[in-house]
Amino acid sequence: MPYRASARRRLLQLRRDLSNIGNLCFFAGSVLFLSEQLQTVGVVAFIVGSLAMLVGSYLPTLVRLWIGPRESDSKEDCARSLGRRATAV
């Protein structure tokens, strides 16, 4: 299932990217609050940052719902696609 593994990796990379964007927007918003002329831009940066973090936090759930493991997937394949080692149960 190479397609599903690559789709999983792309969605997890998107999660990391959204988290980074959210963090940068939060930082930029904090700095922009220091200037009275740029406070509105700071508010917008905070809103964009919180939205990016919110979407990023729900991506693992979406990955499990949309591209969840099937019976034909082995634990090793699922773990490898997530960049982890398979653990014994």
Backbone bond lengths (Angstrom), bond angles and torsions (degrees), N, CA, C in turn:
res aa  C-N    CA-C-N  psi(-1)  N-CA   C-N-CA  omega(-1)  CA-C   N-CA-C  phi
1 M - - - 1.444 - - 1.533 111.01 -
2 P 1.319 119.07 58.71 1.461 120.00 -177.23 1.527 113.06 -62.45
3 Y 1.343 117.08 -33.26 1.460 118.88 -179.22 1.522 110.48 -62.84
4 R 1.329 116.75 -45.23 1.454 120.55 -177.06 1.528 110.75 -66.76
5 A 1.319 116.86 -37.59 1.460 120.03 178.77 1.524 110.67 -66.33
6 S 1.323 117.32 -41.56 1.466 119.54 179.77 1.528 110.73 -70.11
7 A 1.315 117.30 -34.98 1.464 119.77 176.80 1.521 110.47 -65.83
8 R 1.325 116.69 -39.30 1.464 121.06 176.84 1.526 110.67 -61.23
9 R 1.332 115.91 -45.12 1.469 120.37 179.68 1.522 111.14 -63.21
10 R 1.342 116.99 -41.29 1.471 119.68 179.39 1.520 111.48 -63.58
11 L 1.324 117.40 -42.07 1.459 119.76 179.54 1.529 111.54 -67.24
12 L 1.318 117.45 -38.04 1.458 119.33 177.67 1.527 111.57 -69.27
13 Q 1.329 117.27 -34.25 1.465 120.04 174.84 1.524 109.86 -66.47
14 L 1.328 116.77 -38.24 1.460 120.82 176.47 1.523 110.45 -60.88
15 R 1.325 116.48 -38.91 1.471 120.47 177.86 1.523 110.50 -61.26
16 R 1.326 116.68 -45.48 1.465 119.85 178.15 1.518 111.23 -62.35
17 D 1.331 116.35 -42.47 1.465 120.22 -179.93 1.527 111.35 -63.49
18 L 1.336 116.84 -43.40 1.465 119.78 178.74 1.523 111.27 -64.09
19 S 1.309 117.35 -38.03 1.464 120.04 177.30 1.522 110.84 -63.71
20 N 1.328 116.62 -42.93 1.468 120.22 178.43 1.521 111.44 -64.45
21 I 1.317 117.15 -42.96 1.467 120.69 178.41 1.529 109.89 -62.48
22 G 1.333 116.19 -44.26 1.460 120.11 178.62 1.516 112.01 -59.72
23 N 1.333 116.74 -44.27 1.465 120.19 179.16 1.519 111.81 -63.65
24 L 1.321 117.45 -42.54 1.467 120.48 178.25 1.524 111.75 -64.45
25 C 1.334 116.91 -39.30 1.467 120.07 178.57 1.527 110.91 -66.73
26 F 1.329 117.73 -39.42 1.458 120.32 176.65 1.532 110.73 -61.78
27 F 1.321 116.14 -44.28 1.463 119.75 179.35 1.526 111.10 -64.24
28 A 1.339 116.26 -46.51 1.465 119.93 179.61 1.533 110.39 -62.04
29 G 1.322 116.99 -41.59 1.461 120.28 178.44 1.513 111.70 -61.32
30 S 1.332 116.87 -39.34 1.471 120.50 178.53 1.520 111.19 -62.80
31 V 1.322 116.73 -43.47 1.460 120.70 -179.84 1.529 110.14 -68.06
32 L 1.327 117.18 -40.37 1.464 120.17 -177.72 1.520 112.56 -68.98
33 F 1.322 118.18 -22.73 1.464 120.44 176.64 1.529 111.91 -66.42
34 L 1.314 117.64 -19.38 1.462 120.76 -178.47 1.522 112.38 -71.20
35 S 1.317 117.82 -22.71 1.460 122.29 179.57 1.528 109.35 -104.88
36 E 1.334 116.11 128.82 1.472 119.09 -178.63 1.528 111.94 -64.30
37 Q 1.328 118.03 -33.58 1.462 120.27 -179.05 1.530 112.17 -71.72
38 L 1.320 117.42 -23.46 1.467 121.02 -175.02 1.525 113.35 -107.88
39 Q 1.317 117.80 11.74 1.459 119.35 -177.95 1.526 112.43 -64.25
40 T 1.317 118.24 -35.54 1.465 120.50 178.23 1.525 110.59 -64.04
41 V 1.324 116.17 -41.12 1.465 120.21 176.93 1.529 109.67 -63.52
42 G 1.333 116.92 -37.58 1.463 120.76 177.11 1.514 112.00 -62.84
43 V 1.345 116.97 -39.60 1.465 120.52 177.75 1.527 110.12 -63.35
44 V 1.328 116.28 -44.08 1.469 120.43 179.11 1.529 110.13 -62.30
45 A 1.332 116.99 -41.02 1.468 120.46 178.78 1.531 110.30 -62.82
46 F 1.331 117.24 -40.28 1.462 120.20 177.79 1.529 111.02 -64.47
47 I 1.319 117.56 -41.22 1.472 120.47 179.94 1.523 110.36 -65.25
48 V 1.317 116.98 -45.59 1.472 120.76 178.80 1.526 110.11 -62.64
49 G 1.327 116.94 -42.75 1.458 120.73 179.40 1.516 112.41 -62.94
50 S 1.337 116.59 -42.82 1.463 118.48 -179.50 1.521 111.32 -69.52
51 L 1.317 118.01 -35.44 1.461 120.94 176.39 1.531 110.76 -65.07
52 A 1.323 116.62 -43.38 1.473 119.96 178.71 1.523 110.65 -62.96
53 M 1.320 117.40 -41.51 1.467 120.29 179.04 1.526 111.12 -67.58
54 L 1.327 117.25 -37.47 1.459 120.84 179.32 1.527 111.07 -64.16
55 V 1.328 115.95 -48.86 1.470 119.92 179.13 1.526 110.03 -63.61
56 G 1.333 116.82 -42.33 1.462 120.35 179.02 1.518 113.05 -62.25
57 S 1.322 116.94 -34.19 1.463 119.09 -179.10 1.523 112.33 -72.96
58 Y 1.332 117.55 -24.61 1.460 120.09 179.65 1.528 113.15 -92.40
59 L 1.312 118.83 -6.85 1.465 120.67 -178.81 1.531 113.91 -61.05
60 P 1.334 120.71 -39.67 1.473 117.85 177.81 1.527 112.23 -59.16
61 T 1.323 116.48 -38.18 1.463 119.71 177.65 1.521 110.02 -65.60
62 L 1.314 116.96 -41.77 1.463 120.27 178.50 1.520 111.11 -64.87
63 V 1.322 116.86 -37.48 1.468 120.30 177.62 1.522 109.55 -61.45
64 R 1.335 116.42 -45.12 1.473 119.36 -179.96 1.524 111.38 -65.72
65 L 1.320 117.74 -36.22 1.465 120.08 -178.82 1.525 112.12 -75.11
66 W 1.339 116.79 -45.99 1.459 120.85 -174.74 1.514 112.50 -81.09
67 I 1.319 116.68 -41.88 1.462 120.99 -172.56 1.518 108.43 -126.48
68 G 1.296 116.64 43.43 1.461 121.47 -177.76 1.511 111.69 -68.10
69 P 1.316 116.47 162.18 1.462 119.75 178.73 1.528 110.88 -67.65
70 R 1.296 115.22 144.92 1.462 121.76 176.04 1.514 108.82 -108.80
71 E 1.316 116.04 170.08 1.462 119.70 -179.42 1.516 111.67 -59.73
72 S 1.331 117.09 -30.67 1.462 120.29 -177.60 1.527 112.12 -76.72
73 D 1.329 118.06 -13.27 1.461 121.15 179.19 1.527 109.59 -82.46
74 S 1.306 115.52 133.53 1.455 118.60 175.28 1.527 108.81 -84.90
75 K 1.330 116.68 160.05 1.459 120.78 177.59 1.518 110.68 -60.28
76 E 1.344 116.22 -36.66 1.457 120.59 -178.43 1.525 111.03 -65.01
77 D 1.352 117.09 -41.14 1.457 120.57 179.16 1.515 111.06 -63.70
78 C 1.331 117.39 -44.35 1.465 121.52 179.96 1.523 110.64 -63.98
79 A 1.333 116.14 -45.00 1.457 119.96 -178.88 1.524 110.51 -66.41
80 R 1.331 117.38 -40.36 1.457 121.04 -179.72 1.525 110.61 -63.82
81 S 1.329 117.52 -39.07 1.459 120.13 -179.25 1.520 111.26 -67.93
82 L 1.338 117.00 -24.01 1.457 121.30 177.78 1.524 112.30 -94.94
83 G 1.321 116.57 0.68 1.458 120.96 178.87 1.515 112.66 75.44
84 R 1.311 117.37 29.45 1.471 121.69 -178.37 1.513 110.08 -123.71
85 R 1.326 115.09 169.73 1.464 121.08 171.80 1.511 108.68 -91.36
86 A 1.304 116.23 145.09 1.467 120.42 175.88 1.519 108.53 -74.42
87 T 1.312 115.82 137.99 1.462 120.51 178.57 1.509 110.02 -106.82
88 A 1.302 115.85 146.01 1.460 120.83 179.35 1.515 109.55 -78.17
89 V 1.328 115.64 143.68 1.465 120.43 178.73 1.502 109.89 -105.74
